[in-house]
């Protein structure tokens, strides 16, 4: 499995293989997804500065723990990435996730502000992919990285590069997901 914007070691995993096999929808193309080994992946493994910034922040909060522990999330620490940040909280059974923060760059790109709204308010494959990935991240306590293409507009297609990180409150509740979601437009060869 080769990624365009992640150069670290990838992890073959049956759960992720099943996820990918089941989510090939018309809107989601060339989905790749890997579990990240928190002890071996470094910020330098990410080719996008946004992901480097968020990975370093998450690792700082993680310390020696399995996943990052937070009391508060300081936007100043994420300043370079803030427009690309999604911060979500799950419902009780991990079947839906509410956007506490929906980055301005992503909102502009998506064409709607989603802060305070639920993932199930999306339509189509993106909703299915997000719910599946977010549920997996929280239930398994795994950080994951994924890339996929979406539909073509103006002879360009967009590759969405997503770093998805579980977080737990200092009380022990695993109840936040921090996502660095970076769209990369690419020219589409019609030949």
C-alpha positions in Angstrom: 0.0 0.0 0.0 1.6 3.2 -1.1 0.4 6.7 -0.1 1.2 10.0 -1.8 1.4 12.1 1.3 2.6 9.6 4.0 6.0 7.9 3.8 6.0 6.0 7.1 5.6 2.3 7.7 2.1 1.0 6.9 0.3 -1.7 8.8 -1.6 -4.5 7.0 -4.7 -5.1 9.1 -7.7 -7.3 8.4 -10.1 -4.8 10.0 -8.9 -2.0 7.7 -8.9 -4.3 4.7 -12.6 -5.1 5.4 -13.3 -1.4 5.8 -11.7 -0.6 2.4 -13.4 -3.5 0.6 -16.9 -2.5 1.9 -16.6 1.2 1.2 -15.8 1.5 -2.4 -18.7 3.8 -3.3 -19.1 5.9 -6.5 -18.0 9.0 -4.6 -15.0 7.5 -2.9 -12.2 6.3 -5.1 -8.8 4.7 -4.5 -9.3 4.5 -0.7 -6.1 3.6 1.3 -6.1 3.4 5.0 -3.5 2.4 7.6 -3.2 2.1 11.3 -0.4 4.2 12.7 2.1 2.8 15.1 2.5 5.6 17.7 6.0 4.5 18.7 7.4 4.3 15.2 5.7 7.1 13.2 7.3 10.5 13.3 6.1 13.9 12.0 8.7 13.6 9.3 6.7 10.6 7.9 4.0 13.0 6.9 4.6 15.1 3.7 2.0 17.8 4.6 2.9 20.4 7.2 -0.7 20.3 8.5 -0.3 16.6 9.4 3.1 17.2 10.9 1.7 19.9 13.2 -1.2 17.8 14.4 0.8 14.6 14.9 3.3 16.5 17.0 0.5 18.1 19.1 -1.2 14.7 19.6 2.0 13.0 20.6 2.8 15.8 23.1 -0.7 15.3 24.6 -0.2 11.5 24.5 3.1 11.4 26.5 3.6 7.8 27.6 -0.1 6.9 27.4 -1.7 4.8 24.7 -3.7 7.7 23.3 -3.7 11.5 23.8 -5.2 12.7 27.1 -6.7 16.2 27.1 -8.3 18.5 29.5 -8.5 21.4 27.0 -7.4 21.6 23.4 -5.5 24.8 22.8 -6.0 26.2 19.3 -2.8 28.2 19.6 -0.9 24.9 19.5 -2.7 24.1 16.2 -2.4 27.5 14.7 -0.8 26.4 11.4 -3.4 23.7 11.0 -6.6 25.3 12.5 -8.5 25.7 9.2 -8.1 22.0 8.5 -9.1 20.7 11.9 -12.2 18.7 12.7 -12.9 17.9 16.3 -15.7 15.5 16.9 -17.5 13.9 19.8 -19.4 10.6 19.5 -22.9 9.6 20.5 -23.2 6.8 23.1 -23.0 3.9 20.7 -20.5 5.3 18.2 -23.0 5.4 15.4 -22.8 9.2 14.9 -20.4 12.0 15.6 -21.0 15.7 16.2 -18.6 18.3 14.9 -17.5 20.5 17.8 -15.1 22.2 15.4 -15.2 22.2 11.6 -12.2 24.0 10.2 -12.9 27.1 8.0 -10.8 25.9 5.1 -12.7 22.6 5.0 -16.1 24.4 5.5 -15.3 26.7 2.5 -14.2 23.7 0.4 -17.2 21.6 1.4 -19.6 24.6 0.9 -21.2 24.4 4.3 -20.4 25.0 8.0 -20.8 21.8 9.9 -19.9 22.9 13.4 -22.6 21.5 15.8 -24.0 19.2 13.1 -23.8 15.4 12.9 -21.9 13.3 10.4 -25.2 11.6 9.4 -26.2 14.9 8.0 -23.8 14.2 5.1 -25.1 12.2 2.1 -23.5 9.3 0.3 -20.2 7.6 0.6 -18.4 10.3 2.7 -20.9 9.8 5.5 -20.3 6.1 5.5 -16.6 6.4 5.3 -16.4 8.9 8.1 -18.7 7.0 10.5 -16.8 3.8 9.8 -13.3 5.4 10.3 -14.4 7.4 13.4 -16.0 4.3 15.1 -12.9 2.3 14.4 -10.5 4.9 15.8 -12.5 5.2 19.1 -13.3 1.5 19.6 -9.8 0.3 18.8 -7.9 3.4 20.2 -6.0 3.5 16.9 -4.8 6.5 15.1 -5.2 6.1 11.3 -4.2 7.8 8.2 -6.2 7.6 4.9 -6.2 9.0 1.4 -9.0 8.9 -1.1 -10.3 10.7 -4.2 -13.7 12.3 -4.6 -15.5 13.3 -7.7 -14.1 15.4 -10.5 -14.9 19.1 -10.8 -13.5 21.5 -13.4 -11.2 18.8 -14.7 -9.7 18.4 -11.2 -10.1 15.7 -8.7 -9.5 16.1 -5.0 -7.5 13.8 -2.9 -8.5 14.0 0.8 -5.7 13.2 3.2 -7.0 12.5 6.7 -5.1 12.0 9.9 -7.6 10.7 12.4 -6.6 10.6 16.1 -8.5 9.3 19.2 -8.4 11.3 22.3 -9.5 10.7 25.9 -10.5 13.1 28.6 -8.4 13.1 31.7 -11.4 11.4 33.4 -10.7 8.4 31.1 -13.6 8.8 28.8 -12.5 8.2 25.1 -14.8 10.9 23.7 -13.0 13.1 21.1 -11.6 12.6 17.7 -9.1 15.0 16.3 -8.9 15.0 12.5 -6.5 16.9 10.2 -8.3 16.8 6.9 -6.3 18.2 3.9 -7.7 18.4 0.4 -5.2 18.3 -2.5 -6.5 19.2 -5.9 -4.9 17.3 -8.8 -5.3 17.7 -12.5 -7.3 15.0 -14.1 -5.9 13.5 -17.3 -8.9 12.9 -19.6 -6.9 10.7 -22.0 
